[in-house]
Amino acid sequence: MHISGDADAADLRGVEMIERRPHNDSLRRLHDDIRQLLDANHSTLLYHGWPHARFVTKHAMELAQSHDADEEIVGSAALVHDLNYLIRPNSEPTVGAGLIAKRMKIAGYSPSQAKKVIQIVDEANLTTRGPKISIEAACLSDADTLFKALPFTPLLLAPAYLAENQVTLRDLAMRIVTEQEGRLKEGYYFYFSEMKERYTVWARENIAMWKRVSDALADEELSCLAEQLYTLHKGLWNVQ
């Protein structure tokens, strides 16, 4: 996608392209609005804050460029895909549909564009997605799933996820294994071949780690120890 009047724009990829757009451009307005909204709620969105949204948007749009998907829809969906966590912790994307529509209207999108974005967000949902989804949903899904599979995500953000979503470590471990292991085995943890080739090893090791966590927490003594350690050290992550 080329931005008129900017000779370097054709070389820009992902979210960097959005940040070079005019301030009155709808996607740029949505980007700026969501960043402000997430930053204003950073004390609540300990996991699903702006760093997560920006990472997913960057990688989703790069995939859209590489696979001739609708970059406008993909970028918009990536920016708003976790707004449900502003409405209710530990909720599904459909909970955020009203807020998505509202923020997109403010940014200048049409109702039909908002409806399409909401559809993509729901289609890419890890909890319910299947082996066949639209190419736009696949871009969003692979970018979001990559964030989950990053080797350092559990180290840096597990306590933040627990606090944000008001769940236990056992809940998180069981959810990760339940939602992700089957999709990995069935071949659609990632949808695009380059993502599978490069990152499946991370996904496999991440799921294996969480399976070990789940197994360990089945022991009452170890579960009690984990809870004590979390309570003692959660201040390191600025968790209230």
C-alpha positions as CSV (number, residue, x, y, z in Angstrom):
1,M,0.0,0.0,0.0
2,H,1.5,3.3,-1.0
3,I,0.8,6.6,0.8
4,S,0.7,9.4,-1.7
5,G,3.4,12.0,-1.4
6,D,5.7,9.9,0.7
7,A,8.5,8.2,-1.2
8,D,9.5,5.9,1.6
9,A,6.0,4.8,2.5
10,A,6.0,1.9,0.1
11,D,8.8,0.3,2.1
12,L,6.9,0.6,5.4
13,R,5.2,-2.4,6.8
14,G,2.5,-3.0,9.4
15,V,1.7,-0.5,12.1
16,E,4.6,1.8,11.0
17,M,2.6,2.5,7.9
18,I,-0.4,3.6,9.9
19,E,1.7,5.9,12.0
20,R,2.8,7.7,8.8
21,R,-0.7,8.3,7.5
22,P,-2.4,11.7,7.8
23,H,-4.1,12.3,11.2
24,N,-7.5,12.5,9.6
25,D,-7.2,9.1,8.0
26,S,-9.7,6.7,9.6
27,L,-7.2,3.9,10.3
28,R,-4.8,6.4,11.7
29,R,-7.5,8.0,13.9
30,L,-8.5,4.5,15.1
31,H,-4.9,3.7,15.9
32,D,-4.4,6.9,17.9
33,D,-7.7,6.5,19.7
34,I,-7.1,2.9,20.7
35,R,-3.5,3.7,21.9
36,Q,-4.9,6.5,24.0
37,L,-7.7,4.4,25.4
38,L,-5.4,1.5,26.3
39,D,-2.7,3.7,27.8
40,A,-5.4,5.4,29.9
41,N,-6.3,1.9,31.2
42,H,-2.8,0.5,31.6
43,S,-3.3,-0.2,35.3
44,T,-6.2,-2.5,34.4
45,L,-5.0,-3.9,31.1
46,L,-1.8,-5.4,32.5
47,Y,-1.6,-8.0,29.7
48,H,-3.9,-6.7,26.9
49,G,-2.5,-3.2,26.8
50,W,-1.0,-1.1,24.0
51,P,2.3,-3.2,23.7
52,H,0.2,-6.3,22.9
53,A,-2.1,-4.4,20.6
54,R,0.7,-2.8,18.7
55,F,2.6,-6.1,18.3
56,V,-0.5,-7.9,17.0
57,T,-1.3,-5.0,14.6
58,K,2.2,-4.9,13.2
59,H,2.4,-8.6,12.5
60,A,-1.1,-8.9,11.3
61,M,-0.7,-6.1,8.8
62,E,2.6,-7.6,7.6
63,L,0.9,-10.9,7.0
64,A,-1.9,-9.1,5.2
65,Q,0.6,-7.4,2.9
66,S,2.3,-10.7,2.1
67,H,-0.9,-12.6,1.4
68,D,-3.0,-9.9,-0.4
69,A,-5.5,-9.7,2.4
70,D,-7.5,-6.5,3.1
71,E,-5.0,-4.5,5.1
72,E,-7.5,-1.9,6.2
73,I,-9.8,-4.5,7.7
74,V,-6.9,-6.5,9.2
75,G,-5.2,-3.5,10.8
76,S,-8.5,-2.2,12.2
77,A,-9.4,-5.6,13.6
78,A,-6.0,-6.0,15.2
79,L,-6.2,-2.7,16.9
80,V,-9.6,-3.4,18.5
81,H,-9.5,-7.2,19.0
82,D,-9.1,-7.1,22.8
83,L,-11.5,-4.3,23.7
84,N,-13.7,-6.8,25.4
85,Y,-11.2,-6.8,28.3
86,L,-12.2,-3.2,29.0
87,I,-15.8,-4.3,29.5
88,R,-15.2,-7.4,31.5
89,P,-12.2,-9.5,32.6
90,N,-11.7,-13.0,31.2
91,S,-14.4,-12.4,28.5
92,E,-14.9,-13.4,24.9
93,P,-14.5,-10.9,22.0
94,T,-18.2,-10.6,21.4
95,V,-18.5,-8.7,24.7
96,G,-16.5,-5.9,23.1
97,A,-18.6,-5.6,19.9
98,G,-20.5,-2.5,21.1
99,L,-17.3,-0.7,22.1
100,I,-15.6,-1.7,18.8
101,A,-18.5,-0.2,16.8
102,K,-18.4,3.0,18.9
103,R,-14.7,3.6,18.6
104,M,-14.8,2.8,14.8
105,K,-17.7,5.3,14.3
106,I,-15.7,8.0,16.1
107,A,-12.8,7.3,13.8
108,G,-14.9,7.7,10.7
109,Y,-15.7,4.1,9.7
110,S,-19.1,3.1,8.2
111,P,-21.4,0.7,10.0
112,S,-20.7,-2.0,7.4
113,Q,-16.9,-1.6,8.0
114,A,-17.4,-1.9,11.7
115,K,-19.6,-5.0,11.2
116,K,-16.9,-6.6,9.1
117,V,-14.2,-5.9,11.6
118,I,-16.3,-7.3,14.5
119,Q,-16.8,-10.4,12.3
120,I,-13.1,-10.9,11.8
121,V,-12.3,-10.4,15.5
122,D,-14.9,-13.1,16.4
123,E,-13.7,-15.4,13.6
124,A,-10.1,-15.2,14.8
125,N,-11.0,-16.0,18.4
126,L,-8.7,-18.8,19.7
127,T,-11.5,-20.3,21.8
128,T,-13.8,-21.0,18.9
129,R,-11.9,-20.8,15.6
130,G,-11.6,-23.8,13.3
131,P,-9.3,-25.0,10.6
132,K,-10.9,-22.9,7.9
133,I,-11.2,-19.1,8.4
134,S,-11.0,-16.1,6.1
135,I,-7.6,-14.8,5.1
136,E,-8.1,-11.6,7.1
137,A,-9.0,-13.6,10.2
138,A,-5.9,-15.8,9.7
139,C,-3.7,-12.7,9.6
140,L,-5.1,-11.6,13.0
141,S,-5.1,-15.0,14.5
142,D,-1.5,-15.8,13.5
143,A,-0.3,-12.5,14.9
144,D,-2.1,-12.9,18.1
145,T,-1.1,-16.5,18.5
146,L,2.5,-15.6,17.9
147,F,2.4,-13.2,20.9
148,K,1.1,-16.1,23.1
149,A,4.0,-18.4,21.8
150,L,6.8,-15.9,22.4
151,P,9.3,-17.6,24.7
152,F,9.3,-14.7,27.1
153,T,5.6,-14.0,27.3
154,P,5.0,-16.4,30.2
155,L,8.0,-15.1,32.1
156,L,7.1,-11.4,31.8
157,L,3.3,-11.5,31.6
158,A,1.8,-14.5,33.4
159,P,1.3,-12.7,36.7
160,A,-0.2,-9.7,34.8
161,Y,-2.6,-12.0,33.0
162,L,-3.7,-13.6,36.3
163,A,-4.4,-10.2,37.9
164,E,-6.1,-8.6,34.9
165,N,-8.4,-11.6,34.3
166,Q,-8.9,-12.6,38.0
167,V,-8.0,-16.2,37.4
168,T,-5.6,-18.6,39.1
169,L,-2.4,-20.1,37.7
170,R,-4.2,-23.4,37.5
171,D,-7.0,-21.8,35.5
172,L,-4.5,-20.3,33.1
173,A,-2.5,-23.4,32.6
174,M,-5.6,-25.5,31.9
175,R,-7.0,-23.0,29.5
176,I,-3.8,-22.7,27.5
177,V,-3.5,-26.5,27.2
178,T,-7.2,-27.0,26.4
179,E,-7.4,-24.3,23.8
180,Q,-4.0,-24.6,22.1
181,E,-2.8,-28.2,22.2
182,G,-5.5,-29.6,20.0
183,R,-5.1,-26.9,17.4
184,L,-1.3,-27.5,17.3
185,K,-1.8,-31.2,16.8
186,E,-4.5,-30.7,14.1
187,G,-2.3,-28.2,12.2
188,Y,-4.0,-24.9,12.6
189,Y,-2.3,-23.3,15.6
190,F,-0.8,-21.1,12.9
191,Y,-2.5,-20.8,9.4
192,F,0.3,-19.5,7.2
193,S,3.1,-21.9,6.2
194,E,5.9,-19.4,7.0
195,M,4.5,-18.9,10.5
196,K,4.3,-22.7,11.0
197,E,7.8,-23.2,9.8
198,R,9.3,-20.5,12.0
199,Y,7.3,-20.5,15.2
200,T,5.8,-24.0,15.7
201,V,8.8,-25.0,17.8
202,W,8.0,-22.1,20.2
203,A,4.4,-23.0,20.3
204,R,5.1,-26.7,21.1
205,E,7.6,-25.8,23.9
206,N,5.2,-23.2,25.3
207,I,2.3,-25.7,25.5
208,A,4.6,-28.4,26.9
209,M,5.7,-26.0,29.7
210,W,2.1,-25.2,30.6
211,K,1.2,-28.9,30.6
212,R,3.9,-29.4,33.2
213,V,2.6,-26.4,35.2
214,S,-0.9,-28.0,35.1
215,D,0.5,-31.3,36.2
216,A,2.5,-29.8,39.1
217,L,-0.5,-27.8,40.3
218,A,-2.6,-30.9,40.6
219,D,-0.4,-31.6,43.7
220,E,-2.1,-29.7,46.6
221,E,1.2,-28.8,48.3
222,L,2.7,-27.4,45.1
223,S,-0.5,-25.5,44.3
224,C,-0.3,-23.9,47.8
225,L,3.4,-23.0,47.3
226,A,2.6,-21.4,43.9
227,E,-0.1,-19.3,45.5
228,Q,2.2,-18.2,48.3
229,L,5.0,-17.2,45.9
230,Y,2.6,-15.3,43.6
231,T,1.2,-13.4,46.6
232,L,4.7,-12.6,47.9
233,H,6.2,-11.5,44.6
234,K,3.4,-10.0,42.6
235,G,4.6,-6.5,43.5
236,L,7.5,-7.0,41.1
237,W,5.0,-6.8,38.2
238,N,3.1,-3.9,39.8
239,V,0.1,-6.1,40.3
240,Q,-2.4,-4.9,42.9
